[in-house]
Amino acid sequence: LLDLMVKTTALRDLFCGALSSGLRNDAPEKAMEGRQRYRLCEIALENFAFTVASRALNAFGEGEGASSLQDFDRLLLVFHHCMRNLSFDGFLQTECRAIANEMLACSDLIRTEGGSDADAIRLCMLRLKSCLDRARRVCDSYRDAYLHAYADQSERLGRAFGSAIPDHTVKMFAESETRASLVFQCAKLCQLLSRSVSRDYLKSENHA
């Protein structure tokens, strides 16, 4: 799963880089068609990243989390790539990249220490806890912005269609779209990792 996420992220990064340059006003139709295909591939890769993240959550168990430091590190790397994918959307891009880099640095420390130095692992987990708090705030901001942008518009569109669309469907449209986006998996990964950090690695701090 981690290997799938790594390759998906690298490929989406390639497509997003190709799409970032834009097109000239006099660009031929063939170039516009090619750009559209690139965009469709980029969207498909984002959807695939959502699926891989979901499978990673299911593999580690949402209720229990990672059973070892090695499993914890793998899940952290999945979250790292999820945040990189989130940065490709352009929302709080600098913050998403900073969080992803911080997660990667924590993962490098975990693999270097390998659980042999308890004090170093504890300090790393304190650093990671702060990083996860930042990630949670990004996810909350993304969700709020999404709901603010689409909730009113979906209600107006629903009223225009009249009784053809049930009121419940109209009211839940923006929320359902948020849950179908990668930020929803990011929020779940953040919650799972935060719980594991507090429960398994920072017990003394929790009881202080």
VODOSE-320253 format. One record per residue (C-alpha): residue number from 1; residue in one letter; x negated, y, z. Coordinates in pm, whole numbers, plus 50000, padded with zeros to 5 digits. Each point is the difference from the previous one (the first is absolute). Layout:
! VODOSE-320253
SITE resi resn     u     v     w
SITE  NUM    A     X     Y     Z
...
END
This chain:
! VODOSE-320253
SITE resi resn     u     v     w
SITE    1    L 50000 50000 50000
SITE    2    L 49719 50240 50082
SITE    3    D 49829 49923 49670
SITE    4    L 50330 50067 49818
SITE    5    M 50036 50333 50177
SITE    6    V 49641 50099 49918
SITE    7    K 50046 49927 49629
SITE    8    T 50343 50164 49988
SITE    9    T 49866 50316 50162
SITE   10    A 49697 50016 49771
SITE   11    L 50215 49955 49690
SITE   12    R 50254 50260 50111
SITE   13    D 49716 50241 50076
SITE   14    L 49882 49952 49642
SITE   15    F 50343 50075 49854
SITE   16    C 50054 50303 50226
SITE   17    G 49661 50136 49897
SITE   18    A 50092 49964 49633
SITE   19    L 50334 50175 50060
SITE   20    S 49854 50290 50199
SITE   21    S 49855 50177 49695
SITE   22    G 50336 50085 49841
SITE   23    L 50077 50050 49631
SITE   24    R 49948 50287 49759
SITE   25    N 50309 50175 49866
SITE   26    D 49914 49877 49651
SITE   27    A 49937 49640 50107
SITE   28    P 50119 49744 49741
SITE   29    E 50297 49778 50072
SITE   30    K 49777 49694 50023
SITE   31    A 49810 50160 50290
SITE   32    M 50327 50076 50178
SITE   33    E 50115 49641 49956
SITE   34    G 49670 49873 50138
SITE   35    R 50030 50230 50300
SITE   36    Q 50350 49871 50067
SITE   37    R 49874 49642 49996
SITE   38    Y 49725 50097 50244
SITE   39    R 50258 50155 50232
SITE   40    L 50221 49691 49987
SITE   41    C 49698 49782 50084
SITE   42    E 49911 50229 50289
SITE   43    I 50354 49979 50141
SITE   44    A 49999 49620 49963
SITE   45    L 49671 49980 50191
SITE   46    E 50145 50210 50284
SITE   47    N 50296 49762 50020
SITE   48    F 49762 49704 50001
SITE   49    A 49800 50159 50284
SITE   50    F 50327 50022 50195
SITE   51    T 50052 49626 49949
SITE   52    V 49645 49908 50103
SITE   53    A 50027 50214 50316
SITE   54    S 50330 49831 50083
SITE   55    R 49843 49655 49959
SITE   56    A 49710 50103 50224
SITE   57    L 50244 50108 50270
SITE   58    N 50186 49671 49973
SITE   59    A 49676 49801 50008
SITE   60    F 49884 50156 50326
SITE   61    G 50345 50007 50155
SITE   62    E 50168 50331 50077
SITE   63    G 50072 49902 50358
SITE   64    E 49658 49862 50099
SITE   65    G 49745 50172 49780
SITE   66    A 49647 49881 49926
SITE   67    S 49887 49706 50214
SITE   68    S 49626 50074 49981
SITE   69    L 49767 50295 49944
SITE   70    Q 49926 49867 49651
SITE   71    D 50370 49988 49912
SITE   72    F 50043 50346 50151
SITE   73    D 49723 50130 49775
SITE   74    R 50162 49847 49690
SITE   75    L 50333 50162 50083
SITE   76    L 49822 50331 50061
SITE   77    L 49843 49978 49654
SITE   78    V 50342 49935 49847
SITE   79    F 50122 50316 50173
SITE   80    H 49692 50187 49873
SITE   81    H 50095 49916 49642
SITE   82    C 50364 50088 50067
SITE   83    M 49892 50347 50110
SITE   84    R 49785 50033 49690
SITE   85    N 50302 49910 49789
SITE   86    L 50206 50257 50191
SITE   87    S 49740 50264 49916
SITE   88    F 50051 49930 49629
SITE   89    D 50354 50140 50034
SITE   90    G 49854 50344 50075
SITE   91    F 50185 50057 50330
SITE   92    L 49755 50110 50275
SITE   93    Q 49732 49853 49776
SITE   94    T 49700 50134 50193
SITE   95    E 50137 49873 50332
SITE   96    C 50081 49657 49854
SITE   97    R 49648 49968 49863
SITE   98    A 49845 50110 50329
SITE   99    I 50207 49742 50190
SITE  100    A 49908 49726 49751
SITE  101    N 49629 50085 50035
SITE  102    E 50027 49996 50380
SITE  103    M 50166 49658 49989
SITE  104    L 49722 49869 49779
SITE  105    A 49739 50134 50242
SITE  106    C 50176 49826 50291
SITE  107    S 50015 49677 49800
SITE  108    D 49625 50022 49931
SITE  109    L 49936 50039 50375
SITE  110    I 50220 49702 50083
SITE  111    R 49817 49778 49751
SITE  112    T 49658 50127 50117
SITE  113    E 50069 49934 50367
SITE  114    G 50199 49682 49937
SITE  115    G 50148 50011 50349
SITE  116    S 49657 49956 50166
SITE  117    D 49990 50347 50157
SITE  118    A 50318 50059 50199
SITE  119    D 49921 50367 50070
SITE  120    A 49937 50075 49632
SITE  121    I 50325 49828 49902
SITE  122    R 50190 50198 50264
SITE  123    L 49859 50330 49872
SITE  124    C 50084 49896 49645
SITE  125    M 50357 49920 50103
SITE  126    L 50034 50340 50169
SITE  127    R 49886 50160 49677
SITE  128    L 50238 49783 49801
SITE  129    K 50291 50082 50231
SITE  130    S 49955 50369 49919
SITE  131    C 49983 49915 49630
SITE  132    L 50321 49797 50020
SITE  133    D 50174 50290 50172
SITE  134    R 49902 50220 49704
SITE  135    A 50129 49737 49760
SITE  136    R 50332 49983 50184
SITE  137    R 50041 50378 49972
SITE  138    V 49934 49982 49625
SITE  139    C 50261 49726 49959
SITE  140    D 50254 50203 50200
SITE  141    S 49928 50313 49794
SITE  142    Y 50033 49803 49675
SITE  143    R 50333 49852 50108
SITE  144    D 50138 50336 50115
SITE  145    A 49895 50171 49677
SITE  146    Y 50154 49721 49795
SITE  147    L 50329 50016 50185
SITE  148    H 50007 50379 49979
SITE  149    A 49938 49991 49626
SITE  150    Y 50252 49732 49905
SITE  151    A 50275 49980 50262
SITE  152    D 50194 50313 49895
SITE  153    Q 49956 49929 49630
SITE  154    S 50127 49644 50032
SITE  155    E 50306 50121 50191
SITE  156    R 50081 50258 49732
SITE  157    L 49959 49738 49730
SITE  158    G 50217 49756 50195
SITE  159    R 50278 50257 50033
SITE  160    A 49981 50063 49624
SITE  161    F 50063 49630 49934
SITE  162    G 50295 50000 50241
SITE  163    S 50130 49666 50122
SITE  164    A 49786 49806 49751
SITE  165    I 49718 49994 50257
SITE  166    P 50076 49910 50365
SITE  167    D 49922 50267 50259
SITE  168    H 49767 49764 50188
SITE  169    T 49790 49944 49688
SITE  170    V 49967 50373 49945
SITE  171    K 49900 50071 50360
SITE  172    M 49744 49719 50012
SITE  173    F 49842 50064 49658
SITE  174    A 49706 50212 50118
SITE  175    E 49933 49775 50300
SITE  176    S 50007 49686 49787
SITE  177    E 49759 50153 49749
SITE  178    T 49762 50085 50286
SITE  179    R 50014 49641 50124
SITE  180    A 49919 49879 49648
SITE  181    S 49688 50217 49981
SITE  182    L 49646 49922 50111
SITE  183    V 50023 50246 50290
SITE  184    F 50246 49762 50169
SITE  185    Q 49739 49722 49999
SITE  186    C 49740 50250 50123
SITE  187    A 50221 50090 50294
SITE  188    K 50052 49631 50088
SITE  189    L 49627 49924 49974
SITE  190    C 49924 50302 50215
SITE  191    Q 50245 49886 50266
SITE  192    L 49866 49643 50000
SITE  193    L 49634 50106 50021
SITE  194    S 50071 50261 50269
SITE  195    R 50177 49740 50212
SITE  196    S 49712 49757 49958
SITE  197    V 49740 50265 50091
SITE  198    S 50186 50099 50318
SITE  199    R 50088 49645 50105
SITE  200    D 49684 49808 49914
SITE  201    Y 49710 50247 50010
SITE  202    L 50092 50299 50219
SITE  203    K 50175 49834 50294
SITE  204    S 49798 50185 50263
SITE  205    E 50078 50336 49839
SITE  206    N 50372 49915 49994
SITE  207    H 49999 49923 50371
SITE  208    A 49786 50296 50100
END
